[in-house]
Amino acid sequence: MNKLGLMIVMLLPVFGFAQDPDFGVDIKVEKPRTVATSTKITTLPKVVDTTVEVPTHDYPLLSKQAFVNTEITPIQPARLKIIEPITKLYKGYVKAGFGMYSSPFLDVHFMEARNRNASWGIRGKHFSSRDAHKDYNFSGFADNHLKLYGSKFLEYFTLSGDLVFDHNAVHHYGTMNDTTINRDMIKQRFTNFEFNGRIKSYFEDSLHLDRDIRLGYYYFQDYKDEDAKMKYDFGREHHVDLKATMGKYLNKEYLEGNLNLDYNNYKNDTLNPCIACDTTTSLGQRGNAILNLGFRIISQRDKFKFKAGLKVDVDMPDPNTSNPKLYAFPDAELKYSLFNDIFIPYVGVTRELKRNSFRSIARDNPFILSSVDLINTNNVYKLYGGIRGTLSSKTDFNLGVSTGLYRSVPLYWRDSTYSFNNRFEVRYDTMTITKFTGELSYHNGEALKIYGKGEYFIYGAGREDMAWYLPQYKFSLGATYDMKDKIIAKFNTYVLGGRHAGTYEPQEGQTGKDGVYSIDLGTFVDINLGVEYRYTKRLSAYLNFNNILAKKYQIYQDYPLQGINILGGITWSF
């Protein structure tokens, strides 16, 4: 009902208001109509430029000085406490220890603290060991060293010098246990007194002449036992050495000249010429001198650096033995820088006249006879070359090869005439020596350092069958590890091989040549390890393990080394 009503209401307007198409209404009105006049815009459009012209302004500068009244008020300077960025120096240092085979060790330093005008110091060192071989005679030794040194700093020069005293004791233990030979019969003592002085210039201006002058003297002798007649010879020598080097820059070249005068006076006495003889003879006194003259130019051009000069050597032996000899040879070296010094190839040629003295031979072989012939080694020429450089910022390397001719090279031969078959004489030979060298080092700051070196030798002996006791190869490897400056560990190993000793005794499997046979001394491998604990910066403790493999290798025929040796102690700075 409601829906029907709603529909009706909605339809009513449609049906109710619909217009009839025939119905219309016309309305007529008479009235004037006026149309207003229209006003038209007569301005035509135009393009307006948006560029704005900036007018030029002219400001006249008026010069006028303003008066300023300045008052200076003084202030007190600031006081600063300046601390030098240098480590503290201690005047004294002691390193003491004790090891196997009753081996005491002591090393003492005492020096002046920092001084702008002068410095001085003294050092004493002792190391000894008792018998370490059951199958041989007594092998104890003792090394003592005392040195006093000092320097005086002048405006342009430095004066320096030192006094040295050495006393070394060894025993000729190179025979199996023999009850007929006691300790006193095989003891040997070497004493050395030495003085060295030097004056060196330090000019800031390169126009001045650089000067470096050195003067040295030493007296060296071995043990003399005239009362007991147990030692059958006695040797001693005086040695004077004067060296002067001068140099000066001339434009970009550095000119250098040097002079070296070396005089040696050696005297040896044979108390008994042989074990079975009683007569006393003397080999007398012999002196000889060496004069070295050299001149060279050092220059650098771009990536090239070269040294070119001349070496002149005069060998002046004792007039009763031979005449003076003059040697002259070029002294030159050329280097080239690749990739900003990453790789540096080098090549050179030189020569040398080397002094062979009683002291130098005895320090190389302490079991030498006291009565020896002294002939200087003449390195006629030496050619060398190689390349060195860096593999990284922490790794360096060097590869090299050299070859040369050497006359009068000292070689050792076991003596059986003037000793108990436990000492050595010197034989000289002419030979060519070719050496191959390789070196590699790695360093990571102070925390880790590793280094290695290898050398291989080729000998062309002349009169002798072999280069007696000279190694065919040498290798060394070492490392140091620093754990925050608290614990320091050290490792090193040495390998030495290819050495032979000559003998007249027939050897199994050898036919011999002119009655000479060779003994293979084997390969020498020495491994050492050390540890140090720094309790404070002044106090530390250390422990060293030497010859860990405990192999008693022979340094010379029937002269074995000590086995494993453990030595520990403390260090103290004061």
C-alpha positions, 0 to 999 in steps of 0.5 A: 500500500505504501509503495503504490501510494508513493508511485502515484504521488511521483507520477502526478507532476508528469500527467498533471503539468504536461503542455498541450502542443497546440497551446501558445501565448504571443506577447507584443510590446512596442519599445525602442531598442538601443545598442551601445557602442563597443570600445575596441582595444587598438594596442597590438601585441608585441614581444617584451625582452626580459633582459635587464640592463644594469646601469654603471655606477661610478663611485669616487674614492675619497682619500682620508687617513684615520688616526689610530692610537696603538698601545702595546701591553707586554705579557709574560712568556709562556713556560713550556716543559719540553720532554726530549722524545728519546729513550733513556740511556743506562750507563751500565749493562751486564749479561751473565750466564752459565752453561753445560761443560762448566761454561761461565759467561759474563759480558759487562758494559759501562759507558757515559750517558749522552754528551754533546762533546764526548763519549767513552765506554769500557767493555769486558767479556769472558767465556770459557768451557771445560772438557767436552770430549771423552774420547779426546785429550783435554779440550777446554778453552777460555776467551777474554776481551777488554776494550776501552773506547772514546770519542771527542766531537769537535766542530767539524771533526770527530776524534775516536780511539780504542785500546784492546786487550785479548787473551785466548786459551785453547788446547790442541786436543786433536788426538785420541786419549793419550796418557802420555800427553797431559794438559800442559803439553797441549795448551796454547795461549794467544795475547793481543794488545791493540790500539786504534785511532781515527780522525774524520771530518763532517762538513755540511758544505760539500765544497770542503774536502772530506778526510778520514785518517786511521792509525792502528797498531797491535802486538800479537803473540802465542804461548812460550814454554821454554822451561818445560820444553813442552811447546816447540815454537814461539811466534809474535808479531808487530803490526802497523796500519795507516789508512787515509781517504779523501774525497770531494764533490766536483759538480755532480761527481764525487772524487775519492782517493785513498792510501794504505800503508800496512807493515807487519814484522813477524818473528818465530823461534823453533825451540826444537825443530822436531820431536826427536831433536834436541838442537835449538834453531831459530827461523829469525825475523821477517817483515813485509809491507803492503802499499795500496793506492786507489782513485775513483770517480763516483757519479749518477746519471738518471737511473745509472750509478757508476764507480770508475777508478784504478787500484795500485798495490805494491807487495814489499816482502822481506828483501832476503826472500823476494823482490817487491811486486807492483799490481795495477787493475781497474776498479769499476762498478755499474748499477742501473735502477729499474722501476724506481729501485725495485730491481737494481742489476749491477756488474763490476770488476776489482782486485785486492792484495790481502794481508796474511798475518800470524794473527789472522791465520791463528784466529782462523785456525787456533791450532796452527803452528807458531812457525809459519810462512806468511805470504800475502794473497793476491786477488789478481782480478775479480768479476762480479754481477747480480741483481738486488732489490725488493719483492715487497715493502717487507722483502729484500733479495740479492742474487749474485755471482763472482769469479776471480783468480787468487794467488797464495791462498792459505790452506791447512795441512796436518803437521806430524813433524813439529807437534804430536800430530795435532797442529797444522801448517800452512800451504799456499796454492793458486786457484780460481774461485767462483761463487754463487750467492743468494740472499733473502730477508723479510721484516715485519717491523720489529715483531718478525725478522727472517733472513736467509743466505746461501753460497756455493763455491767452485774451486779450481785448485792448482798444485793441491788436489783440493782446496783443503778445509774450504767449504763447497757450500754454506747456508744460513737461516735465522729468525727473530720474533718479538712478542710485544717487547716482552718475549723474544725468540731467536732461531738460527741454523748453519749448514756447511759442507763439501769440505775435505782434509788432506792426508798422507795416510791411505784411505779406503777406496782411494788410489791417491795422487802423489801419495796424497789422499782426502778425508771427507769431513761431512756436512756440518749442521748447527741448529740453535734456539734462544728465548728471552723474557723481559721482566722489565725494561732493565731486567730479563732472563734468557735461555739458549740451546746450541747445537740442538742436534748434538752432532759433534762435527769436525771443524778440522781433522780430529777436532770435533765441536761440542755437543748440545750446549744449554746456557742460561742467565740474566741481563741487567741495565743500570 
